[in-house]
Amino acid sequence: MRVLFIGTGEIGVPVLRSLAESREHELVGVVTQPDKPVGREQRIEAPPIKAAVPVNTLPVLQPKRIKDAFEEIRALNPDAIVVMAYGQILPRGVLEIPRIACLNLHASLLPRHRGAAPIQAAIVAGDRETGISVMFMDEGLDTGDLLLRKHIEIAPDETGGSLHDRLADIAPVALNDALTQLQSGTAARTPQDSLAATYAPKLEREHGRLDWSEPAALIERKIRAFDPWPGAFTILRDETGRERKLKVFRASVVDSCGADPANLVIPTTQEAVRLEEVQLEGKRRMSTAEFLRGHHAPLVLA
C-alpha cells in the first residue's frame, strides 16, 4: 500500500523508520508540524519526525493547519494514512483522502486515557498495564473504532520517559499487524465503550507542582510519571525567606511517623514521602543525602 505518515512527537520516530524500511508498503510522504523556536535562545528546530526522515527526496509537508495542505496530501494518492502524536485533530476532508483507511496509533489501551498525555496518566492512575491502540480515525478525540491493541505491563519503578520509550518500540509491531489485516481485508472494527472512557488532557509545566495534601502513593506516582515532562517539583524557603524550586526525580512512600520536612521526608494525608533524588534551582541533580550535606540551615516548604 501507499502510506502517508502524519506525526510530530519523538514517540512516532520508530513507526516512521519502520514504514521507510518496509518492503510491503511504500512511504509516499510525511506531514508534521512547522519548525519552531526552542529553549532560552529560541533557536529554530525541526520537530523530531522531520529530523528523522531518512530520505531527502521524500515529500515533507509542514502546514500550520493541516487543512491548508489538503490538495498536496490528496496529490500523494495514499491508500492509507497513519497518524501518531501529530498534535492536531484531522478534519473530515483529510480523513476521506486515503483509499482504504486513516489509522491512528495512540499510547494507551483505549478507551482509557484518551487525549494528549496518556503515558503520564497511566502511571499516575496506578494502572498495571498500558499499550498501543490502533484505531480507525473519526473526527472525535481518540474516539474511532478499534482495530487492535498491543498490551505491555507497567513496571513498579516506571517513569514517563521509560514508558514512552517502551511504547515507541512496540508501536511499529502494532502498525505492521494492523496494515497486514487491512491489506488482507480481515481488519475488525470494534466500537469503543464511551462509558469506560477516561481523558488525559495536555500537561503544562505547572501541573508538575506537588500537592502535599494528596496521598503519598499518588505523589510518588506523579514524581515518576512527570519525569521528564513536565517535571515534578516543590518550593523550598530558606531562613532568609528566599524561595527556590526543588525538582524531584525519585521518592518513596514511608510511614508518616518518620515525617521530617527539614530532612525532606514530607507528611501527607496518607503516609509520608521521602525525597531521594532532587535538584535545587541553579544546581545539579543529586541524591537527597548529598543535598542535605550542603544545606545545614533548616529548609521548609513554601
N, C-alpha and C positions, 0 to 999 in steps of 0.2 A: 504494500500500500504506500501511497504518497502521504507523508505525515508532516504536518506543521507543528512545531513546538512553540508554546507560549509560556513564558515564565520569567521570573526576576531573581528570586532568592537562591542562596547557596544550596539549599536542600534539593533543588532541581538539577544541579550540575551532573550528578551521575546518570539521571534519566536522559539528559541531553547527549551525553557521551555515548550512552548505550544506543540511542537512536542513530547517532552519527556512524557508529561502527556496525550497525545491523546489516546482515546480508539478506534479510527477509523484506525489509522496508526501506524506502528512500526518504531521507530527511530533506524536505524541499525548502525550508526556511525557518527563521526564528523571529518571534516577536517578543520584545522585552521593554522595560521602562526606559525613559531617557536617562542619559548620564546626568549626574547631579553633584553639587558641591558637598564634600565630606570633611569632617574634622574641624579643628580650630583654624586651620589655614584655608579652609573652604576650597580645597583642590577638587577639580572636576574629575570624577571617577566613573567608570563604566560599571553597570550592575554585574554581579557575578556571572550571570548567564552569558552576557555579551563577551566578557573576558574569557569564557570557556569555549566559545565557538571554535571548533577545530579547523575549519576550512575558510580561508579568506574570501573565497568566491561564493560562499553561502549567503543568500539574502538575509540581512538582519534589519528588521523594522523596529523603530523606537518612537512610536506616536505618543503624544501626551495623553490623548484619549484614543482607545483602540478603535472606536468607530471612525476616526479620521483616516484609518488605514484600511477601510473596508474594501476598496477597489483593489489595492495592492495584495491583500490577502486572498481575495477571490481569484486574482490572476495566477496565483500559485497553484490553483486547482487541486487542493488536498482531498484525499479520500478520508482522512481522519485528522482531527486537531487534538493535540494532547496538551493539557494545561496543568502546571504545578507552581504554586506560590507566585502568582503573577501580580496580585495586588489590585486588580480591577475586576468588577463583575462584567462578564461578556454580554452585550446586548443580543437580542434575538437575531438581528441581521447577521452577526458573526456566527452564532450558533448554527445557523442554517446553511452556512457555506460548504462544509465538508460533505462529500457524497455519502459517507456511511455514518459517522458519529463524531461528536465532540466529547472527549473524555477528560475528567479532572481527577488528579491524584491528590488526596487530602490526608494529612498526617494525623489521623485518628480513626477509631472504629465508629464510623457514622452509624446512627445519627448523634452519637455522643461527641461533644466538643466541636460543633460547627463553628466557623469563624476564623479569626486571624491568628490566634495563639493556642492552638490545640495541644502542642507539645508541653508547654508550661502548665496548661490546665490539667492535663492527665496526672502530672506529678503532684500538683497542689491538691487535687481531689483524692489522692491516695489510691488511684487505680492500680490494679495489679497487672494489667496488660493494656497495650495500645496497638497501633499498626498503621498500615496504609490502606485506605479505601479508594477503589477506582469506581467512579460513578459516571453515568450519562448526564451531561450538563443540562440544566434548565436555567431560567432567568433568576432563580432564587439564590440565596446564600447557602451553598452546600446542601441543597435540598433534592438533587436529582436522584433517579433510580440507581440502586447499587448494581454493579456488575460483579465485583468480587472484593474480598478483604483479606489482607495478609496480617496475621497476628504475631506480636512479639511480647515477651514478658518485660515488665519494668523492674529493674534491679533495685534493691533496697537503698543503694547509695547513688542512684541515678541522678544526673544533673540535666538541666535543659540542654546543655551542649552535647553531652554524651548520647542522650536520646535522639537529638536532632541527627547526629551522625549515623546512628544505627538505623534510623528510619530512612535516611538518604540511601543507605546501602541496599535496603530491600525494595526500594521503590522501582528500580529497573526490572526486578524479578516480577513484581506485581503487574507492571505495564506489559511486559512480554507475554505473560499469561493472558492478559486482557486482550491484547492485539491478536493473539493466536485464536482466541474464541471468537473475536469479532470477525476475523477474516474467514473462519470456517462456518460462520452462521450459527454457532452454538452459544453465543453470549446471552446469559439470562438477564432479565431486568426485574429487580426486586424493589418495590417502593419502600422508602424509609418510613419508619413509625414516628410520625411527628410528635406523638405524646411522649416518646422517650428521648427527644432531642434536648441537648444542653448547648450552651453557647459560650464561646471563649473570645471575648472582644479583644481588640488590639491593645497591647500593653504600652504604656508610656513610662518614662523614667520614674515618675513619682509613685507608680504602683509598687516599686521596689522598697519603699519605706516600710519597715517592720512595725507592726502594731502589737505592742506587748500586752494588750488586753485580750488577745486571741490565745487559744490553747497552744502549749509548747509544741505538740506534734505538728500542728498546722504551720507554725512559724518555721520549724525545721524543714518541712517540705517546701515551703516558699523559698527558703535560702537556696536549696538545691535547684528548684525549678527555675529561679531567676538568674542562674549562672549559665551563660554570661550576660543575658539580657532579660530584664532591664537592670539587673544587679540589685541584690538585697543590701540595705543599709539602715543604719540608725544614726542618731545625732548625739554626740557627747559634748558635755560642757565642763571645762576645767575650772580650777579655783579662781581664775581671773574673770570668769563669765564668758569666755570665748567659746563659741560653738563650732564644731567641725564634724564633717561627715565621716562615719566609720563604715566602710564596706565590709560585708560579712560573706565569706566564701564557704565556710564549713562550721557546723554546730552539732550538738547532740542534746537529747532530752534527758534531764536528770531530775532527781527528787527535789521538790520545792523546798524542803527543809534546808538544803545546802545553798539556797539563793544568796548571792553576794554581788550586787551590781558593781561594786568597786573592783571586783576581780572578774567581771564580765560573765557572771552566772546570774541570769536575769529571771526574776519571778514572773509568772504569767497566771492566767486564770486557772490553768491546769498544769501542774508541774513547773519546771523551770528549763531554761535554755542555756547551755554552756557554749559560749562562742569559742571556736577552736582555731580558726584561721581568719585573719582580718587585715584590713589596710586602711590606715588613717589617711585622711585627705593630705596630699602632698608627700606621702611616704610610700615605701614599698610594701608589698604583700608579705605577711609574716605570721608565724604561729602566735596564739594569744600569750603563751608563756614568754616569748621573746618580746612581744609588745609591752607586757606589763613590767618587764625588767627595765625598760626605758622610760616608764611613766610611773614615778613614785608618788606623785600627788593624787589625791582622790579624784576619781572620774565618775561623773553621774550622767544619767540620760537626760537629755534636754526635754 
